[in-house]
Amino acid sequence: MAAISPATATTAASLSLPQFTSSPSSPSYLNFKTATFGNRCVKCGVRSLENQSGHRSLDFLSNGDPISLINPNSSSSPISMAAAASESGSKCSKRVCLFHSDETRDLAERIVAQSDCIELRSINWKKFDDGFPNLFIQNAQGIRGQHVAFLASFSSPAVIFEQLSVIYALPKLFVSSFTLVLPFFPTGTSERMEDEGDVATAFTLARILSNIPASRGGPTSLVTFDIHALQERFYFGDTILPCFESGIPLLKNRLQALPDSDNISIAFPDDGAWKRFHKQLQHYPTIVCNKVRMGDKRIVRIKEGDAEGRHVVIVDDLVQSGGTLIECQKVLAAHGAAKISAYVTHGIFPKSSWKRFKLDTKGDPAEGFSYFWITDSCGLTVKEVMNKPPFEVLSLAGSIASALQV
């Protein structure tokens, strides 16, 4: 994928876009500048990308949402939401002090770029000689009476304890409110007992988070995206206020910008994915697959829908080894799909399993993907796949910035 270059776009008469420059420290993201739409100001950026096959895409980024200027005349268009968020941001309904873990530094900076109402704060993440955390919240006195948020990443058990220590400390510093932003709820796939002795660690983590101390303003708010199982929202106690967001709006905006946007079908790899996402994607033709595990093998069949001649986008909440997605790819290609892409909110890819996904350079969907979209909910993955087709990263920064103003 080529380096980001300045780009311009055809606009409505009332829309004025500035020139943009890429950030040298983060090649897939732009510095945000202000564009005017009527009498409104919207922070936006433009990027032009080209992958190894010469395939180009033009992305408008407004409040973190790609292609959010796609239909400015529609009352339900993302430009309306972006402008509303910008208007509310200019009034600063509340100012937020945003702390972050080491892994989420880049995402935190992108969130701060969305709103003048969000201020970045820092923590010293050190360790004692025995390996236990040695933590210090900088300017702790200065956050008294402020709205405070912490952007967490529980990417491994090794980093959870040090972050929980900070998460439990911040609400007790006489802050007006406290919000925990945990884009990816990592134990979501272990949510139930199938055999006596199984431990549902999703319930354990939910109980730990439910016991975060209250701030002066009341219970902690938790913002998370596309939690794995629907029942997990009921694992949290009454002492925390979970807010369940989704990355699907980012996908919808991106699909609208594709040259074959009128030939897209959505495929769900199993009934669970269909239950989670079909209502948000119901205006697309749907294909539902059925997954059967036989030992270590996954057998995937098409349960309903027709892939013939379509650009099929496989949608799920997360990917780990990628075995299910690859089996879906094979069966969809065998049933005549013209192109195959994939979207997951959380690209986990343990042991660099992302390397299994190749770019379709020969027009053969059985051999590769046209696109593979993930969000930046897992910062370590983003660094690994950056500028490596078929991967594209859709940022949650705008969605998180808006959630912090609620």
C-alpha positions in Angstrom: 0.0 0.0 0.0 1.6 3.3 -1.1 2.3 6.2 1.3 -0.5 8.7 1.9 -0.5 11.6 -0.5 -2.5 14.8 -0.6 -5.8 14.4 -2.3 -8.8 16.4 -3.4 -12.4 15.4 -4.1 -15.4 16.6 -5.9 -17.7 18.4 -3.4 -21.0 20.0 -3.2 -21.1 23.7 -3.8 -21.3 24.5 -0.1 -18.4 22.1 0.9 -14.9 23.5 1.0 -12.1 21.0 1.7 -8.5 22.1 2.6 -5.3 20.4 1.6 -4.1 17.6 3.9 -0.7 16.3 4.8 0.2 12.9 6.1 1.6 12.3 9.6 5.2 11.1 9.4 4.8 9.0 12.5 1.6 7.2 11.4 1.5 6.6 7.6 -2.1 5.4 7.5 -3.6 8.3 9.3 -3.8 12.0 8.5 -3.6 15.1 10.5 -7.1 16.4 10.8 -8.0 19.9 9.6 -11.3 21.8 9.3 -13.6 21.8 6.4 -16.8 23.8 6.1 -20.2 22.5 5.2 -22.7 25.3 5.0 -22.3 27.1 8.3 -20.8 24.1 10.1 -17.2 23.1 10.6 -16.2 19.5 10.4 -12.8 18.0 11.1 -11.8 15.8 8.2 -9.0 14.3 6.2 -8.5 12.7 2.9 -6.2 9.8 2.0 -5.5 8.2 -1.3 -4.1 4.6 -1.1 -2.8 2.2 -3.8 -2.1 -1.4 -3.1 0.2 -3.8 -4.9 -2.3 -4.5 -7.6 -2.7 -0.9 -8.6 -6.0 -0.8 -6.9 -6.8 2.7 -5.5 -9.2 3.9 -2.9 -10.1 7.4 -1.8 -11.1 7.7 1.9 -12.7 10.7 3.5 -12.2 10.7 7.2 -14.5 12.8 9.3 -14.5 12.3 13.1 -12.8 9.1 12.4 -15.4 7.6 10.1 -14.3 6.8 6.6 -16.4 8.1 3.7 -18.5 10.2 6.1 -19.1 12.8 3.4 -20.6 10.2 1.0 -24.1 11.6 1.0 -24.3 15.0 2.6 -27.9 15.6 1.4 -29.4 12.7 3.3 -30.8 13.3 6.8 -29.4 10.0 8.0 -26.0 10.6 6.4 -22.9 10.3 8.5 -22.1 14.0 7.6 -25.1 14.9 9.7 -23.8 13.0 12.7 -20.3 14.3 12.1 -21.5 17.9 12.0 -23.6 17.3 15.1 -20.7 15.9 16.9 -18.5 18.8 15.8 -21.1 21.3 16.9 -21.4 19.7 20.3 -17.7 19.5 20.5 -17.3 23.2 19.8 -19.7 23.9 22.6 -17.8 21.4 24.8 -20.7 19.8 26.7 -17.9 18.4 28.9 -14.1 18.5 28.9 -12.5 15.0 29.3 -9.1 14.1 30.5 -8.0 11.0 28.6 -5.5 8.6 30.1 -4.2 5.6 28.1 -2.1 2.5 28.3 1.1 2.2 26.4 -0.5 0.0 23.7 -3.3 2.5 23.1 -1.2 5.6 22.7 -1.7 5.9 19.0 -5.5 5.5 19.2 -5.6 8.0 22.1 -3.9 10.6 20.0 -6.3 10.0 17.2 -9.2 10.4 19.6 -7.8 13.7 20.9 -7.6 14.9 17.3 -11.3 14.6 16.9 -12.3 17.1 19.6 -11.0 20.2 21.3 -12.9 18.9 24.4 -10.6 15.9 25.0 -7.2 16.5 26.6 -4.5 13.8 26.6 -3.0 12.9 30.0 -0.2 10.5 30.8 0.9 7.9 33.3 4.3 6.6 34.2 4.3 2.9 33.5 7.4 1.5 35.2 8.2 -1.7 37.0 10.0 -2.6 40.2 12.9 -5.0 40.1 10.6 -7.9 41.0 8.5 -7.2 37.9 5.4 -5.8 39.6 4.1 -2.4 38.4 5.5 0.9 39.6 2.8 3.4 38.5 2.4 7.1 38.8 -0.5 9.2 37.6 0.9 12.6 36.5 -0.8 15.7 37.9 -3.3 13.8 40.0 -4.3 16.9 41.8 -5.1 18.6 38.5 -7.9 16.2 37.6 -10.0 16.9 40.7 -13.5 17.8 39.5 -12.8 16.8 35.9 -14.4 14.2 33.7 -11.8 11.4 33.3 -11.5 8.5 30.9 -9.0 5.7 30.5 -8.4 3.9 27.2 -7.4 0.3 28.0 -6.1 -2.6 26.0 -6.2 -6.0 27.7 -4.3 -7.7 25.0 -2.6 -10.2 27.3 -2.9 -11.2 31.0 0.5 -9.6 31.5 -0.8 -6.1 31.1 -4.2 -6.4 32.7 -3.1 -6.1 36.3 -1.2 -2.8 35.9 -4.1 -1.3 34.0 -6.7 -2.4 36.6 -4.6 -0.8 39.3 -4.9 2.5 37.5 -8.5 2.0 36.6 -9.4 1.4 40.2 -7.3 4.5 41.3 -8.6 7.1 38.9 -12.2 7.3 40.2 -11.0 7.9 43.7 -9.2 11.1 42.9 -12.3 13.2 43.4 -13.2 13.2 39.6 -16.6 14.3 38.4 -17.1 11.1 36.3 -15.1 8.2 35.1 -15.3 6.3 31.8 -13.4 3.2 30.9 -13.0 2.6 27.2 -12.1 -1.0 26.5 -12.6 -1.4 22.7 -12.0 -5.1 22.8 -13.4 -7.3 25.6 -10.8 -10.0 25.3 -12.4 -13.0 27.2 -15.6 -12.8 25.2 -15.1 -16.1 23.5 -15.0 -17.9 26.8 -18.5 -17.0 27.9 -20.2 -20.2 29.0 -19.6 -23.6 30.6 -20.0 -26.6 28.3 -18.5 -29.2 30.6 -18.4 -29.3 34.4 -15.2 -27.6 35.4 -15.1 -25.0 32.5 -14.4 -21.5 33.8 -16.3 -18.7 32.0 -13.6 -16.1 32.2 -15.8 -13.5 30.4 -18.0 -13.5 33.5 -14.9 -13.2 35.8 -13.7 -10.1 33.9 -17.1 -8.6 33.9 -17.3 -9.0 37.7 -13.9 -7.4 38.1 -14.9 -4.4 36.0 -18.3 -4.2 37.8 -16.4 -3.5 41.0 -14.5 -0.4 39.9 -15.0 2.3 42.6 -17.6 4.9 42.0 -16.5 8.4 41.2 -18.2 11.6 42.7 -20.6 11.4 39.7 -21.7 7.8 40.3 -20.9 4.5 38.7 -18.2 4.0 36.0 -19.3 4.0 32.4 -17.8 1.3 30.2 -17.5 1.7 26.4 -16.8 -1.4 24.4 -17.3 -2.5 20.8 -19.0 -5.6 19.3 -18.8 -7.8 22.4 -18.6 -11.5 21.3 -21.8 -13.0 22.7 -25.1 -11.2 23.2 -25.6 -12.6 26.7 -22.4 -11.0 28.0 -24.1 -7.7 28.4 -25.9 -9.2 31.3 -22.7 -10.3 33.0 -22.1 -6.8 34.3 -23.4 -5.7 37.7 -25.5 -2.7 38.6 -22.4 -0.8 39.7 -21.2 -0.2 36.2 -22.9 1.3 33.2 -21.9 -0.6 30.0 -22.3 1.1 26.7 -22.2 -1.4 23.8 -21.0 0.3 20.5 -20.3 -1.3 17.1 -17.8 -0.9 14.3 -20.4 -1.8 11.7 -21.1 1.9 10.8 -17.5 2.2 9.7 -17.9 -0.8 7.4 -21.1 0.5 5.9 -19.5 3.9 5.1 -16.5 2.1 3.5 -18.7 -0.2 1.4 -20.7 2.8 0.0 -17.4 4.2 -1.4 -16.5 1.0 -3.4 -17.0 1.1 -7.2 -19.1 -2.0 -7.0 -21.2 -0.9 -4.0 -24.4 -1.9 -5.8 -23.2 -5.5 -6.2 -22.3 -6.3 -2.6 -23.7 -9.2 -0.5 -23.0 -9.8 3.1 -22.0 -13.3 4.3 -22.2 -14.4 7.9 -19.9 -17.4 8.8 -22.4 -18.7 11.3 -25.7 -18.1 13.0 -24.0 -16.2 15.9 -22.6 -13.6 13.5 -26.0 -13.3 11.8 -27.7 -12.6 15.2 -25.1 -9.9 16.1 -25.1 -8.0 12.9 -27.9 -8.7 10.5 -30.1 -5.8 11.6 -27.4 -3.3 10.9 -26.8 -4.7 7.5 -30.3 -5.8 6.5 -30.4 -3.6 3.3 -27.7 -5.9 1.7 -28.5 -9.3 0.2 -27.5 -11.8 2.9 -25.7 -15.2 2.8 -25.7 -17.3 5.9 -23.1 -20.1 6.3 -23.2 -23.0 8.7 -20.1 -24.1 10.5 -19.6 -27.7 11.7 -16.5 -28.7 13.7 -15.1 -32.2 13.2 -12.1 -32.5 15.4 -9.7 -29.8 14.4 -11.4 -29.3 11.1 -14.1 -26.8 10.2 -16.6 -27.7 7.6 -18.5 -24.7 6.2 -21.6 -24.8 4.0 -23.9 -22.2 2.6 -27.2 -22.4 4.5 -29.0 -19.7 2.6 -28.3 -17.0 0.0 -26.6 -16.8 -3.4 -23.0 -15.8 -4.0 -23.1 -16.1 -7.8 -21.4 -13.0 -9.5 -21.4 -11.0 -6.2 -18.8 -9.1 -4.3 -19.3 -11.0 -1.0 -18.1 -9.4 2.2 -17.7 -11.9 5.1 -18.6 -10.1 8.4 -17.8 -11.3 11.9 -16.9 -9.7 15.3 -13.3 -11.0 15.6 -10.7 -13.3 14.0 -8.0 -15.3 15.7 -6.5 -18.1 13.6 -8.6 -17.3 10.6 -9.6 -20.9 9.9 -13.3 -20.2 9.7 -12.9 -17.2 7.4 -10.7 -19.1 5.0 -13.2 -22.0 4.8 -15.9 -19.5 4.1 -13.8 -18.0 1.4 -13.4 -21.4 -0.2 -17.1 -22.3 -0.2 -18.2 -18.8 -1.5 -15.6 -19.0 -4.3 -16.9 -22.4 -5.2 -20.4 -21.0 -5.4 -19.4 -18.4 -8.0 -18.5 -15.2 -5.9 -16.9 -12.7 -8.2 -14.9 -11.1 -5.4 -14.5 -11.9 -1.7 -13.6 -9.4 1.1 -13.8 -9.6 4.9 -14.5 -7.4 7.9 -13.9 -8.0 11.6 -14.1 -5.4 14.3 -11.3 -7.1 16.3 -8.3 -8.4 14.4 -6.5 -10.5 17.1 -4.4 -12.7 14.9 -2.3 -14.5 17.5 1.1 -15.8 16.3 0.9 -13.5 13.2 -2.0 -15.6 11.7 -2.8 -12.5 9.6 -0.2 -13.8 7.2 -2.6 -16.5 6.0 -4.7 -13.8 4.3 -3.5 -13.0 0.8 -4.4 -10.2 -1.7 -6.4 -11.3 -4.7 -4.2 -10.0 -7.5 -5.4 -12.3 -10.3 -9.2 -12.0 -10.1 -9.5 -15.4 -8.4 -11.4 -15.1 -5.1 -10.4 -18.6 -4.1 -6.8 -17.4 -3.9 -7.1 -14.1 -2.0 -9.2 -11.3 -0.6 -10.0 -8.0 -2.3 -10.1 -6.2 1.0 -9.7 -7.2 4.7 -11.0 -4.5 7.0 -10.3 -4.4 10.7 -10.6 -1.6 13.3 -7.8 -0.2 15.5 -9.3 -1.9 18.6 -6.2 -4.1 18.9 -3.2 -1.7 18.6 -0.5 -4.4 18.3 -2.2 -5.9 15.3 -2.5 -2.6 13.6 1.2 -2.1 13.8 1.8 -5.5 12.2 -0.7 -5.2 9.2 -0.2 -1.5 8.5 0.2 -0.9 4.8 0.0 -4.7 4.0 -2.7 -5.4 1.5 -5.4 -6.7 1.6 -5.7 -5.1 5.1 -7.2 -1.7 5.7 -7.7 -0.2 9.2 -10.9 1.7 10.0 -10.4 3.9 13.1 -12.7 3.8 16.0 -11.4 7.2 17.1 -14.4 9.2 16.1 -16.9 6.8 17.6 -15.0 6.9 20.9 -14.7 10.7 20.9 -18.5 10.9 20.5 -19.1 8.4 23.2 -17.0 10.4 25.7 -19.3 13.3 25.2 -22.4 11.4 26.3 
